[in-house]
Amino acid sequence: QVTLRESGPALVKPTQTLTLTCTFSGFSLTTGPMSVSWIRQPPGKALEWLARIDWDDDKYYSRSLRTRLTISKDTSEKQVVLTMTNMDPVDTATYYCARQRTSVGSDAFDIWGQGTMVTVSS
Amino acid sequence: DIQMTQSPSSLSASVGDRVTITCQASQDISNYVNWYQQKSGKAPKLLIYDASNLETGVPSRFSGSGSGTDFSFTISSLQPEDTATYYCQQYDSLPYTFGQGIKLEIK
């Protein structure tokens, strides 16, 4: 059974750095094709893709947030970590990690974690 | 970035109705579209991938079609448990982008 679970602080102060961890099971991020992405959703708003890491350690970022984001993986611990610097109240959102099922001509977020709500406030 | 525009903005329909949601891409994206269902307080769930393929375990009343810039998602016979917000998403090019979501309510 494939599962993902996000963890991290529920509250961060403006200008702080957010670190979120996605712990997964039921699949491997050491052989391809396999990827994990982070996606967020502000309260009452739409989904926004943030970053992706591939099995071979290729990394991709949202154009608008790339200077603030870092994604990494610890395959032995089966974790993917996202850091976001200089947090602002507009970054208040539920943050999801999701497995990506990819093949030639196909790419979908097929399994999602439950999400973790992060509030940015002083 | 590729913009995905969904319509209508909201939708209310009765049990048993046929419901269609549309999604328009800002450029040709072939069939590189997925559809997700998000129930209140829950994570999104993949329903349709590659524009028209039904994800394993998803009821057959859900379907998708389209290519190029225009896509549609249909529920053939609306059920009470289909109350949710539905999102389209493109994977033609990074960054992945989602539509604004359509909230579907049961009358």
Interface residues (C-beta under 8 A of the other chain):
Chain A: S37 A46 L47 E48 W49 R52 Y60 Y61 S62 R63 Y96 R101 G105 S106 D107 A108 F109 D110 W112 G113 Q114 G115
Chain B: D1 Y32 N34 Y36 K42 A43 P44 K45 L46 Y49 D50 E55 Y87 Q89 Y91 L94 P95 Y96 T97 F98 G99 Q100 G101
